[in-house]
Amino acid sequence: MQELTRTGLYCAMFIAAGAVSGLLGPSLIYLSDLIDASVAEISIVFSARAIGNILGALLAGRMFDRWQGHHYLIVMLLCVIVGLFLVPFSTSLTMLVALFFLLGAAEVSVNAGGNMMMLWLHKDKVGSYVTILHLCYSSGCMLAPLILIFAEWTGHGYGAGYWMVALYALILPLFLWKQPSPRFEARSTETVPETKQKTTFLAFLLVIFLYVGFEITIAGWISTYAILSGINHNAAAILVTWFFVSLSIGRLLSVFLLRWITPRQGIYGLLAISVTGSLLMVVSDASLVLAALWLGLGCSAFFPMLFSYANSIMALDGKRTGYVFVCCGLGALVAPSLTGPIIEAMSANAFPYLLLMLAMCMAFSWYRLDTMTRARAAT
């Protein structure tokens, strides 16, 4: 019963983490109006959040090996609550950058901690549980634009949406405090030999870096791309919801599909969908709703499948998981931060080409990791 309670608690926590992550993209124009900044200027907020992700992940990787996991999660959740509450009171770009740096550091710590707690709780049976965990995360991302639209409908503007998410997150620390933290247990044998694990792990980190850059670029910029293409603000904001609806459905389906296919096969299928979805935006005038749905399906279970795949070939302790989320932060920093200046310099039409380039790089890096892993496992 205690195992079920903690699993449910981590899932509830990931809904909050997903909502925090999903707020920035659809509220980007609101934030730029709030502080009177241009699209290029406001894009630095992505950099601030991503740098927070990187430093937060570095710290979390060490803290989760030293502290009780739930205690550190409580501290980070309180930081999330404070940051969300203060965002609508921002009066300058500097203040907004500082708050999103804090939110980035806290959200990635919750993300890394939830993955580790689930991994350490369920051990070798973690595959489906990690997928469910990320389903909850994408559900939170999917709900974020709807929360913003509801907040505007009530007459209080997008800022009230930030407060609604903070109010939900406020209930989580109390439940975490009452539950014991799982502990890391080293395995006696590994699929990849110890001498080969460093290079294999680095190859795995490259795939993570590219994937996160791809997903965050879509989620963070597709609404702005739509607005610059002539679509109204609310219709543009809802594109992020369509993206995460499809992503969530894909993750739900993958829970059942993983009974018949391996994570490796699933990753190849998702990459094919991501590449074709990017091509759809480049070569056709298809609806952005269709493109968002197809890209969401391609991104759906990629991270949990890749995370489970990595755990099956090497043990992921706090330090290694910290490095995974450092690469997540770097991925969230590089491509999304460059997107604003690229759009400003080359027009919004450059956005689909950027997505296609990222999808192709992601597919190549995964093929390299897969080839490397199979060769080393066979020796």
Wavefront OBJ file of the C-alpha trace (Angstrom):
o trace
v 0.000 0.000 0.000
v 2.867 2.366 0.845
v 4.446 1.661 -2.548
v 1.170 2.543 -4.291
v 0.820 5.723 -2.209
v 4.302 6.933 -3.118
v 3.779 6.080 -6.797
v 0.581 8.154 -6.834
v 2.312 11.000 -5.014
v 5.157 11.136 -7.543
v 2.587 11.196 -10.345
v 0.725 14.094 -8.685
v 4.041 15.892 -8.269
v 4.810 15.438 -11.963
v 1.499 17.005 -12.955
v 2.656 20.127 -11.096
v 6.149 19.958 -12.645
v 4.643 19.597 -16.126
v 2.331 22.559 -15.572
v 5.282 24.707 -14.458
v 7.200 23.727 -17.592
v 4.181 24.226 -19.857
v 3.314 27.744 -18.693
v 6.177 29.592 -20.342
v 5.527 28.909 -24.055
v 1.848 29.952 -24.302
v 2.377 32.909 -21.927
v 5.439 34.242 -23.771
v 3.557 37.138 -25.388
v 1.853 37.914 -22.046
v 5.260 38.075 -20.359
v 6.706 40.296 -23.092
v 3.741 42.685 -22.708
v 4.080 42.557 -18.918
v 7.598 44.011 -19.044
v 7.378 45.692 -22.487
v 10.020 43.494 -24.181
v 10.414 42.301 -27.796
v 10.228 38.657 -28.924
v 14.026 38.506 -29.220
v 14.504 40.046 -25.758
v 11.994 37.809 -24.001
v 13.692 34.704 -25.433
v 16.397 35.172 -22.774
v 13.840 33.801 -20.306
v 14.329 30.390 -21.964
v 18.051 30.758 -21.336
v 17.467 31.687 -17.695
v 15.216 28.686 -17.128
v 17.623 26.356 -18.919
v 20.650 27.616 -16.946
v 18.576 27.065 -13.809
v 17.889 23.543 -15.103
v 21.604 22.887 -15.547
v 22.743 24.184 -12.161
v 19.714 22.695 -10.408
v 20.421 19.281 -11.940
v 24.105 19.425 -10.938
v 23.125 20.219 -7.363
v 20.255 17.703 -7.277
v 22.459 14.860 -8.535
v 24.620 15.226 -5.437
v 21.914 16.159 -2.955
v 19.773 13.100 -3.710
v 22.769 10.882 -2.907
v 23.243 12.685 0.439
v 19.828 13.867 1.636
v 16.580 12.045 2.166
v 15.030 12.344 -1.301
v 11.662 13.578 -0.070
v 13.229 16.289 2.083
v 15.031 17.816 -0.883
v 11.895 17.551 -3.023
v 9.961 19.511 -0.396
v 12.511 22.350 -0.481
v 12.360 22.481 -4.280
v 8.549 22.441 -4.347
v 8.497 25.430 -1.987
v 10.831 27.261 -4.388
v 8.426 26.457 -7.244
v 5.489 27.866 -5.284
v 7.295 31.120 -4.443
v 8.506 31.585 -8.033
v 5.045 31.024 -9.540
v 3.459 33.461 -7.101
v 5.914 36.252 -7.956
v 5.978 35.978 -11.798
v 2.855 38.156 -12.390
v 4.422 40.886 -10.215
v 7.482 41.158 -12.496
v 8.363 44.738 -13.413
v 11.519 44.184 -15.444
v 13.293 41.638 -17.619
v 15.892 41.189 -14.873
v 13.246 40.174 -12.339
v 11.621 37.794 -14.822
v 14.988 36.211 -15.645
v 15.727 35.686 -11.934
v 12.331 34.077 -11.302
v 12.575 31.700 -14.263
v 16.106 30.796 -13.226
v 14.659 29.800 -9.827
v 11.751 27.941 -11.433
v 14.131 26.134 -13.801
v 16.395 24.985 -10.966
v 13.481 23.882 -8.783
v 11.449 22.205 -11.539
v 14.389 20.124 -12.806
v 15.133 19.014 -9.236
v 11.533 17.832 -8.879
v 11.797 16.151 -12.293
v 15.105 14.423 -11.546
v 13.974 13.492 -8.038
v 10.693 12.010 -9.223
v 12.476 9.880 -11.812
v 15.027 8.691 -9.251
v 12.460 7.978 -6.557
v 10.374 5.953 -9.023
v 13.482 4.149 -10.288
v 14.682 3.279 -6.792
v 11.185 2.325 -5.644
v 10.336 -0.092 -8.495
v 13.879 -1.109 -9.582
v 13.869 -3.521 -12.577
v 10.088 -3.206 -13.002
v 10.274 0.552 -13.467
v 9.644 0.692 -17.254
v 5.883 1.205 -17.262
v 5.981 3.270 -14.065
v 8.411 5.779 -15.613
v 6.149 6.037 -18.662
v 3.128 6.697 -16.424
v 5.171 9.284 -14.526
v 5.963 11.127 -17.751
v 2.351 10.776 -18.848
v 1.471 12.807 -15.755
v 4.183 15.333 -16.643
v 2.821 15.785 -20.160
v -0.700 16.023 -18.733
v 0.481 18.946 -16.624
v 2.043 20.545 -19.718
v -1.199 19.950 -21.599
v -3.281 21.574 -18.863
v -1.044 24.660 -18.554
v -2.436 26.546 -21.609
v -5.994 25.670 -20.564
v -5.302 27.044 -17.083
v -4.029 30.280 -18.643
v -7.097 30.568 -20.887
v -9.403 29.869 -17.932
v -7.584 32.512 -15.877
v -8.086 35.058 -18.662
v -11.740 34.044 -18.964
v -12.237 34.848 -15.264
v -10.980 38.372 -15.978
v -7.750 38.126 -13.986
v -5.374 37.559 -16.931
v -2.711 34.941 -17.503
v -1.015 35.864 -14.209
v -3.803 34.189 -12.254
v -2.957 30.949 -14.072
v 0.471 30.992 -12.436
v -1.196 31.354 -9.028
v -3.563 28.428 -9.729
v -0.621 26.105 -10.407
v 1.118 27.374 -7.243
v -2.013 26.628 -5.226
v -2.085 23.037 -6.488
v 1.637 22.555 -5.763
v 1.080 23.784 -2.207
v -0.568 20.496 -1.155
v 2.359 18.267 -2.211
v 5.047 18.986 0.451
v 2.794 17.843 3.303
v 2.171 14.438 1.707
v 5.850 13.989 0.851
v 6.849 14.703 4.450
v 4.727 11.794 5.670
v 6.263 9.199 3.310
v 9.729 7.533 3.595
v 12.215 8.079 0.748
v 13.337 5.113 -1.419
v 17.076 4.290 -1.438
v 19.496 3.522 -4.285
v 20.653 -0.119 -4.489
v 23.624 -0.990 -6.727
v 23.300 -3.982 -9.100
v 25.774 -6.853 -9.053
v 26.173 -7.017 -12.872
v 25.760 -4.593 -15.804
v 24.957 -5.184 -19.495
v 27.656 -2.763 -20.660
v 31.103 -3.544 -19.178
v 32.393 -1.065 -16.613
v 35.278 0.003 -18.885
v 32.834 0.958 -21.663
v 30.185 2.671 -19.572
v 31.662 6.182 -19.736
v 31.581 6.489 -23.539
v 28.188 4.756 -23.706
v 26.796 7.143 -21.100
v 28.136 10.159 -23.036
v 26.453 8.889 -26.209
v 23.215 8.493 -24.247
v 23.543 12.080 -22.941
v 23.877 13.394 -26.506
v 20.558 11.790 -27.469
v 18.925 13.308 -24.372
v 20.362 16.739 -25.209
v 18.982 16.706 -28.755
v 15.609 15.280 -27.774
v 14.947 17.900 -25.090
v 15.999 20.665 -27.469
v 13.494 19.313 -30.008
v 10.586 18.990 -27.575
v 11.134 22.309 -25.780
v 11.547 24.165 -29.067
v 8.172 22.839 -30.214
v 6.395 23.477 -26.913
v 8.064 26.821 -26.318
v 7.802 28.355 -29.775
v 4.925 26.811 -31.734
v 2.443 29.289 -30.193
v 4.657 32.263 -31.044
v 5.257 30.832 -34.545
v 1.481 30.586 -35.003
v 0.915 34.168 -33.798
v 3.588 35.475 -36.161
v 1.867 33.477 -38.926
v -1.398 35.360 -38.305
v -3.285 33.125 -35.836
v -4.968 34.795 -32.822
v -3.463 34.437 -29.348
v -5.891 31.926 -27.805
v -5.933 29.680 -30.893
v -2.138 29.804 -30.913
v -1.913 29.002 -27.187
v -4.150 25.953 -27.620
v -1.619 24.462 -30.083
v 0.583 23.635 -27.092
v -2.353 21.787 -25.545
v -2.853 19.792 -28.770
v 0.856 18.959 -28.756
v 0.691 17.666 -25.192
v -2.673 15.922 -25.723
v -1.050 13.852 -28.454
v 2.096 13.405 -26.379
v 0.017 12.174 -23.440
v -2.023 9.790 -25.579
v 1.204 8.409 -27.041
v 2.605 7.799 -23.570
v -0.599 6.096 -22.484
v -0.543 3.817 -25.525
v 3.121 3.017 -24.950
v 2.324 1.581 -21.510
v 0.428 -1.184 -23.327
v 2.676 -1.372 -26.413
v 5.748 -2.057 -24.272
v 4.236 -5.474 -23.527
v 4.847 -6.457 -27.171
v 7.749 -4.270 -28.288
v 11.098 -3.322 -26.761
v 12.011 0.273 -25.863
v 14.588 0.127 -28.670
v 11.918 -0.648 -31.272
v 9.643 1.994 -29.817
v 12.341 4.668 -30.048
v 12.898 3.947 -33.753
v 9.163 4.295 -34.389
v 8.929 7.585 -32.498
v 11.910 8.990 -34.388
v 10.235 8.171 -37.705
v 7.131 10.066 -36.588
v 9.197 13.073 -35.415
v 11.073 13.330 -38.706
v 7.914 13.029 -40.831
v 6.098 15.543 -38.623
v 8.869 18.080 -39.157
v 8.818 17.389 -42.897
v 5.055 17.957 -42.877
v 5.591 21.535 -41.671
v 8.374 22.152 -44.224
v 6.825 20.795 -47.441
v 3.081 21.380 -46.944
v 0.533 23.919 -45.730
v -1.080 21.403 -43.405
v -2.961 22.673 -40.363
v -0.754 23.554 -37.409
v -3.129 21.526 -35.249
v -2.298 18.424 -37.310
v 1.421 19.211 -37.125
v 1.229 19.708 -33.344
v -0.613 16.398 -32.925
v 1.863 14.463 -35.098
v 4.925 15.992 -33.437
v 3.433 15.332 -30.008
v 3.012 11.678 -30.906
v 6.639 11.532 -32.036
v 7.875 13.023 -28.773
v 5.464 11.061 -26.602
v 7.312 8.175 -24.960
v 10.805 8.977 -26.220
v 12.249 10.175 -22.908
v 10.780 7.441 -20.654
v 11.734 4.742 -23.165
v 15.262 6.113 -23.451
v 15.551 6.494 -19.674
v 14.364 2.899 -19.136
v 16.716 1.693 -21.871
v 19.673 3.408 -20.168
v 18.707 1.946 -16.789
v 18.640 -1.525 -18.327
v 22.267 -1.273 -19.471
v 23.808 0.700 -16.573
v 22.820 1.693 -13.023
v 21.517 5.265 -12.703
v 22.435 6.637 -9.282
v 21.929 10.238 -8.166
v 25.122 11.512 -9.800
v 24.391 9.973 -13.196
v 20.751 11.035 -13.104
v 21.947 14.539 -12.257
v 24.086 14.545 -15.408
v 21.075 13.359 -17.422
v 19.131 16.403 -16.316
v 22.112 18.692 -16.859
v 21.889 17.605 -20.501
v 18.148 18.204 -20.370
v 18.929 21.744 -19.231
v 21.506 22.218 -21.989
v 19.019 20.925 -24.535
v 16.378 23.319 -23.209
v 18.935 26.147 -23.395
v 20.562 25.896 -26.806
v 17.868 25.340 -29.459
v 14.954 27.260 -27.823
v 17.210 30.230 -26.999
v 18.466 30.418 -30.582
v 14.955 30.130 -32.037
v 13.913 33.713 -31.199
v 16.920 35.379 -32.869
v 16.635 32.952 -35.837
v 12.960 33.853 -36.321
v 13.738 37.558 -36.009
v 16.618 37.351 -38.497
v 15.111 34.906 -41.033
v 11.316 35.212 -40.424
v 8.944 32.686 -38.863
v 9.365 30.406 -41.907
v 12.713 29.242 -40.497
v 10.985 27.474 -37.584
v 9.948 24.249 -39.431
v 13.467 23.872 -40.897
v 14.971 24.167 -37.426
v 12.675 21.374 -36.189
v 13.622 19.135 -39.119
v 17.331 19.641 -38.464
v 16.899 18.749 -34.791
v 14.850 15.628 -35.634
v 17.478 14.380 -38.076
v 20.333 14.947 -35.596
v 18.338 13.147 -32.909
v 17.754 10.124 -35.181
v 21.441 9.883 -36.114
v 22.643 10.143 -32.486
v 20.219 7.408 -31.378
v 21.347 5.099 -34.197
v 24.946 5.624 -33.062
v 24.067 4.819 -29.424
v 22.084 1.736 -30.412
v 24.886 0.404 -32.609
v 27.470 1.076 -29.901
v 25.397 -0.576 -27.151
v 24.629 -3.747 -29.092
v 28.275 -4.165 -30.078
v 29.502 -3.753 -26.482
v 26.829 -5.967 -24.982
v 27.881 -8.734 -27.370
v 31.564 -8.588 -26.343
l 1 2 3 4 5 6 7 8 9 10 11 12 13 14 15 16 17 18 19 20 21 22 23 24 25 26 27 28 29 30 31 32 33 34 35 36 37 38 39 40 41 42 43 44 45 46 47 48 49 50 51 52 53 54 55 56 57 58 59 60 61 62 63 64 65 66 67 68 69 70 71 72 73 74 75 76 77 78 79 80 81 82 83 84 85 86 87 88 89 90 91 92 93 94 95 96 97 98 99 100 101 102 103 104 105 106 107 108 109 110 111 112 113 114 115 116 117 118 119 120 121 122 123 124 125 126 127 128 129 130 131 132 133 134 135 136 137 138 139 140 141 142 143 144 145 146 147 148 149 150 151 152 153 154 155 156 157 158 159 160 161 162 163 164 165 166 167 168 169 170 171 172 173 174 175 176 177 178 179 180 181 182 183 184 185 186 187 188 189 190 191 192 193 194 195 196 197 198 199 200 201 202 203 204 205 206 207 208 209 210 211 212 213 214 215 216 217 218 219 220 221 222 223 224 225 226 227 228 229 230 231 232 233 234 235 236 237 238 239 240 241 242 243 244 245 246 247 248 249 250 251 252 253 254 255 256 257 258 259 260 261 262 263 264 265 266 267 268 269 270 271 272 273 274 275 276 277 278 279 280 281 282 283 284 285 286 287 288 289 290 291 292 293 294 295 296 297 298 299 300 301 302 303 304 305 306 307 308 309 310 311 312 313 314 315 316 317 318 319 320 321 322 323 324 325 326 327 328 329 330 331 332 333 334 335 336 337 338 339 340 341 342 343 344 345 346 347 348 349 350 351 352 353 354 355 356 357 358 359 360 361 362 363 364 365 366 367 368 369 370 371 372 373 374 375 376 377 378 379
